[in-house]
């Protein structure tokens, strides 16, 4: 009997705690804040792991370039910089645009958020379009020596991340039309924005390595 009473007491305590969490707004908000913080920490760890991959690619590119006798493929004197530079300005500028989108959301300005968010998506899409046009105009391929392989690997891997970022942004934009979607916080938007800043920083390094340092 004592054991049964003890079990019932524990069950009642758990139910009481659950009810307290459910009906006490401050406790519920604190619980949701902790969950969002844990999720963001996990996402930052993911970005750090992605950074290690890119850094290994950067290191490999530098080593190959400094040791190669003939770096550029035969018949290629260098890469055209003007169009990639324009794409770079657009992509980097999109980081400021997505920042304004976040600010609008924190002020509960949903339409302002959607406008800036959609503009960020358009700028990212333009970058991908510009990269596709560049690839189509190049006179060397993936098998054109070490330079050709590393060029397409680095720009392609980064382009995949840009595409992923635009895809995530489209999902966040659609979710913004769900009533009460942000009552539990803005983790999805914050994580997507952080991913986008990461993609932009990576591209700045790539642009310097590939286009500036020729």
The 8 nearest C-alpha neighbors of each residue, nearest first, counted from 0:
[[1, 3, 2, 4, 5, 6, 7, 8],
 [2, 0, 4, 3, 5, 6, 7, 8],
 [1, 3, 5, 0, 4, 6, 7, 8],
 [4, 2, 0, 6, 5, 1, 7, 8],
 [3, 5, 7, 1, 6, 2, 8, 0],
 [4, 6, 8, 2, 3, 7, 1, 9],
 [7, 5, 3, 9, 8, 4, 2, 10],
 [6, 8, 10, 4, 9, 5, 11, 3],
 [7, 9, 5, 11, 6, 10, 4, 12],
 [10, 8, 12, 6, 7, 11, 13, 5],
 [11, 9, 7, 13, 12, 8, 14, 6],
 [10, 12, 14, 8, 9, 13, 15, 7],
 [11, 13, 15, 9, 10, 14, 16, 8],
 [14, 12, 16, 10, 15, 11, 17, 9],
 [15, 13, 17, 11, 16, 12, 18, 10],
 [14, 16, 12, 18, 13, 17, 11, 19],
 [17, 15, 19, 13, 14, 18, 12, 20],
 [18, 16, 14, 20, 19, 15, 21, 13],
 [17, 19, 21, 15, 20, 16, 22, 14],
 [18, 20, 16, 22, 17, 21, 23, 15],
 [21, 19, 17, 18, 27, 23, 26, 22],
 [20, 22, 18, 19, 23, 17, 27, 24],
 [21, 23, 19, 20, 18, 24, 27, 26],
 [22, 24, 20, 26, 25, 19, 21, 27],
 [25, 23, 27, 26, 28, 22, 21, 20],
 [24, 26, 28, 27, 23, 29, 20, 30],
 [27, 25, 29, 28, 23, 24, 20, 30],
 [26, 28, 24, 30, 20, 29, 25, 31],
 [29, 27, 31, 25, 30, 26, 24, 32],
 [28, 30, 32, 26, 27, 31, 25, 33],
 [29, 31, 27, 33, 28, 32, 26, 34],
 [32, 30, 34, 28, 33, 29, 35, 27],
 [33, 31, 29, 35, 30, 34, 28, 36],
 [34, 32, 36, 30, 31, 35, 37, 29],
 [33, 35, 31, 37, 36, 32, 38, 30],
 [36, 34, 38, 32, 33, 37, 31, 39],
 [37, 35, 33, 39, 34, 38, 32, 40],
 [36, 38, 40, 34, 35, 39, 33, 41],
 [39, 37, 35, 41, 40, 36, 34, 42],
 [38, 40, 42, 36, 41, 37, 35, 43],
 [39, 41, 37, 43, 42, 38, 36, 44],
 [42, 40, 44, 38, 39, 43, 37, 45],
 [41, 43, 45, 39, 44, 40, 38, 46],
 [44, 42, 46, 40, 45, 41, 39, 47],
 [43, 45, 47, 41, 42, 46, 40, 48],
 [44, 46, 42, 48, 43, 47, 41, 49],
 [47, 45, 49, 43, 48, 44, 50, 42],
 [46, 48, 50, 44, 49, 45, 43, 51],
 [47, 49, 45, 51, 50, 46, 44, 52],
 [50, 48, 46, 52, 47, 51, 45, 53],
 [49, 51, 47, 53, 48, 52, 54, 46],
 [50, 52, 54, 48, 49, 53, 55, 47],
 [53, 51, 49, 55, 50, 54, 56, 48],
 [52, 54, 56, 50, 55, 51, 57, 49],
 [53, 55, 57, 51, 56, 52, 50, 58],
 [54, 56, 58, 52, 53, 57, 59, 51],
 [57, 55, 53, 59, 54, 58, 60, 52],
 [58, 56, 54, 60, 55, 59, 53, 61],
 [57, 59, 55, 61, 60, 56, 54, 62],
 [58, 60, 56, 62, 57, 61, 63, 55],
 [59, 61, 57, 63, 58, 62, 64, 56],
 [62, 60, 64, 58, 59, 63, 65, 57],
 [61, 63, 59, 65, 64, 60, 58, 66],
 [64, 62, 60, 66, 61, 65, 67, 59],
 [63, 65, 61, 67, 62, 66, 60, 70],
 [64, 66, 62, 63, 67, 61, 68, 60],
 [67, 65, 63, 64, 62, 68, 61, 70],
 [66, 68, 64, 70, 69, 65, 63, 62],
 [67, 69, 70, 66, 65, 64, 71, 63],
 [70, 68, 67, 71, 72, 73, 64, 66],
 [69, 71, 67, 146, 68, 64, 72, 145],
 [70, 72, 69, 146, 75, 73, 76, 77],
 [73, 71, 75, 143, 144, 74, 70, 146],
 [72, 74, 75, 71, 76, 69, 143, 70],
 [73, 75, 72, 76, 71, 138, 139, 77],
 [76, 74, 73, 72, 77, 71, 138, 78],
 [77, 75, 74, 71, 78, 73, 72, 213],
 [76, 78, 75, 79, 213, 71, 210, 80],
 [79, 77, 80, 210, 76, 213, 75, 209],
 [78, 80, 81, 77, 82, 83, 210, 133],
 [81, 79, 83, 82, 84, 78, 210, 211],
 [80, 82, 84, 83, 79, 85, 86, 78],
 [81, 83, 85, 84, 80, 86, 79, 129],
 [84, 82, 86, 80, 85, 81, 87, 129],
 [83, 85, 87, 81, 82, 86, 80, 88],
 [84, 86, 82, 88, 87, 83, 89, 81],
 [87, 85, 83, 89, 84, 126, 88, 90],
 [86, 88, 84, 90, 85, 89, 91, 83],
 [89, 87, 85, 91, 86, 90, 92, 84],
 [88, 90, 92, 86, 87, 91, 122, 93],
 [91, 89, 87, 93, 92, 88, 86, 123],
 [90, 92, 88, 93, 94, 89, 199, 87],
 [93, 91, 89, 94, 90, 95, 88, 96],
 [92, 94, 96, 90, 119, 95, 91, 97],
 [95, 93, 92, 97, 96, 91, 196, 98],
 [96, 94, 98, 93, 92, 97, 99, 91],
 [95, 97, 93, 99, 98, 94, 115, 119],
 [96, 98, 100, 94, 99, 95, 119, 116],
 [99, 97, 95, 101, 96, 100, 94, 102],
 [100, 98, 102, 96, 101, 97, 103, 95],
 [101, 99, 112, 97, 115, 103, 98, 102],
 [102, 100, 104, 98, 99, 103, 105, 97],
 [101, 103, 99, 105, 104, 100, 98, 106],
 [102, 104, 112, 108, 106, 100, 101, 105],
 [103, 105, 107, 101, 106, 112, 108, 102],
 [106, 104, 102, 107, 103, 101, 108, 185],
 [105, 107, 103, 104, 108, 102, 109, 101],
 [108, 106, 104, 105, 109, 103, 112, 102],
 [109, 107, 103, 111, 104, 106, 110, 112],
 [108, 110, 112, 111, 107, 104, 113, 103],
 [111, 109, 113, 112, 108, 114, 103, 104],
 [110, 112, 114, 108, 109, 113, 103, 115],
 [111, 113, 100, 109, 103, 110, 104, 115],
 [112, 114, 116, 110, 111, 115, 117, 109],
 [113, 115, 111, 117, 116, 112, 110, 118],
 [116, 114, 100, 118, 112, 117, 113, 96],
 [117, 115, 113, 119, 118, 114, 100, 112],
 [118, 116, 120, 114, 119, 115, 113, 121],
 [117, 119, 121, 115, 120, 116, 114, 122],
 [120, 118, 116, 122, 93, 117, 121, 97],
 [121, 119, 117, 123, 118, 122, 165, 124],
 [120, 122, 118, 124, 119, 123, 125, 117],
 [123, 121, 125, 119, 124, 120, 89, 118],
 [122, 124, 126, 120, 125, 121, 90, 119],
 [125, 123, 121, 127, 126, 122, 120, 128],
 [126, 124, 128, 122, 127, 123, 129, 121],
 [125, 127, 129, 123, 124, 86, 128, 130],
 [128, 126, 130, 124, 125, 129, 131, 123],
 [127, 129, 125, 131, 126, 130, 124, 132],
 [130, 128, 126, 132, 127, 131, 125, 133],
 [129, 131, 133, 127, 132, 128, 134, 126],
 [132, 130, 128, 134, 133, 129, 135, 127],
 [133, 131, 129, 135, 130, 134, 128, 136],
 [134, 132, 130, 136, 135, 131, 129, 137],
 [135, 133, 131, 137, 136, 132, 130, 151],
 [134, 136, 132, 133, 137, 131, 138, 130],
 [137, 135, 133, 134, 132, 138, 131, 139],
 [138, 136, 134, 139, 135, 133, 140, 78],
 [139, 137, 136, 140, 75, 135, 134, 74],
 [140, 138, 137, 143, 147, 141, 72, 142],
 [141, 139, 143, 142, 147, 138, 148, 137],
 [140, 142, 148, 147, 143, 151, 139, 144],
 [141, 143, 140, 144, 148, 147, 145, 139],
 [144, 142, 147, 140, 141, 139, 72, 148],
 [145, 143, 147, 146, 142, 72, 148, 141],
 [144, 146, 148, 147, 149, 143, 70, 63],
 [145, 147, 149, 144, 148, 150, 71, 70],
 [146, 148, 143, 141, 150, 144, 145, 149],
 [149, 147, 141, 145, 146, 150, 151, 142],
 [148, 150, 152, 146, 151, 147, 153, 145],
 [151, 149, 147, 153, 152, 148, 146, 154],
 [150, 152, 154, 155, 148, 149, 153, 141],
 [151, 153, 149, 155, 150, 154, 156, 148],
 [154, 152, 156, 150, 155, 151, 149, 157],
 [153, 155, 157, 151, 156, 152, 158, 150],
 [156, 154, 158, 152, 157, 151, 153, 159],
 [157, 155, 159, 153, 158, 154, 152, 160],
 [156, 158, 160, 154, 159, 155, 153, 161],
 [159, 157, 155, 161, 160, 156, 154, 162],
 [160, 158, 162, 156, 157, 161, 163, 155],
 [159, 161, 163, 157, 158, 162, 164, 156],
 [160, 162, 158, 164, 163, 159, 165, 157],
 [163, 161, 159, 165, 164, 160, 166, 158],
 [164, 162, 160, 166, 161, 165, 167, 159],
 [163, 165, 161, 167, 162, 166, 160, 195],
 [164, 166, 168, 162, 167, 163, 120, 169],
 [167, 165, 163, 169, 164, 168, 162, 170],
 [168, 166, 164, 170, 169, 165, 163, 171],
 [167, 169, 165, 171, 170, 166, 172, 164],
 [168, 170, 172, 166, 167, 171, 165, 173],
 [169, 171, 167, 173, 168, 172, 174, 166],
 [172, 170, 174, 168, 169, 173, 175, 167],
 [173, 171, 169, 175, 170, 174, 168, 113],
 [172, 174, 170, 175, 171, 176, 169, 177],
 [173, 175, 171, 176, 177, 172, 170, 180],
 [176, 174, 172, 173, 177, 171, 180, 109],
 [175, 177, 174, 173, 178, 172, 180, 179],
 [176, 178, 174, 180, 175, 179, 173, 181],
 [179, 177, 180, 176, 175, 181, 174, 182],
 [180, 178, 182, 181, 177, 183, 175, 176],
 [179, 181, 177, 178, 182, 175, 174, 183],
 [182, 180, 184, 183, 179, 185, 175, 178],
 [181, 183, 179, 184, 180, 185, 178, 28],
 [182, 184, 181, 31, 185, 180, 28, 179],
 [185, 183, 181, 182, 186, 35, 31, 32],
 [184, 186, 188, 187, 181, 189, 183, 182],
 [185, 187, 189, 188, 190, 184, 35, 39],
 [188, 186, 190, 189, 185, 191, 171, 184],
 [187, 189, 191, 185, 186, 190, 192, 171],
 [190, 188, 186, 192, 191, 187, 185, 193],
 [191, 189, 193, 187, 192, 188, 186, 194],
 [192, 190, 194, 188, 193, 189, 187, 195],
 [191, 193, 195, 189, 194, 190, 188, 196],
 [192, 194, 190, 196, 195, 191, 189, 197],
 [195, 193, 197, 191, 192, 196, 190, 198],
 [196, 194, 192, 198, 197, 193, 164, 191],
 [195, 197, 199, 193, 198, 194, 94, 200],
 [196, 198, 194, 200, 195, 199, 193, 201],
 [199, 197, 195, 201, 196, 200, 194, 202],
 [198, 200, 196, 202, 197, 201, 91, 195],
 [201, 199, 203, 197, 202, 198, 196, 204],
 [202, 200, 198, 204, 199, 203, 197, 205],
 [201, 203, 205, 199, 204, 200, 206, 198],
 [204, 202, 206, 200, 205, 201, 207, 199],
 [205, 203, 207, 201, 202, 206, 208, 200],
 [206, 204, 202, 208, 207, 203, 209, 201],
 [205, 207, 203, 210, 209, 204, 208, 202],
 [206, 208, 211, 204, 205, 209, 210, 212],
 [209, 207, 205, 212, 206, 210, 211, 204],
 [208, 210, 206, 207, 205, 212, 211, 213],
 [211, 209, 206, 212, 207, 213, 208, 80],
 [210, 212, 207, 213, 209, 208, 206, 80],
 [211, 213, 208, 210, 209, 207, 206, 205],
 [212, 211, 210, 209, 77, 208, 78, 71]]
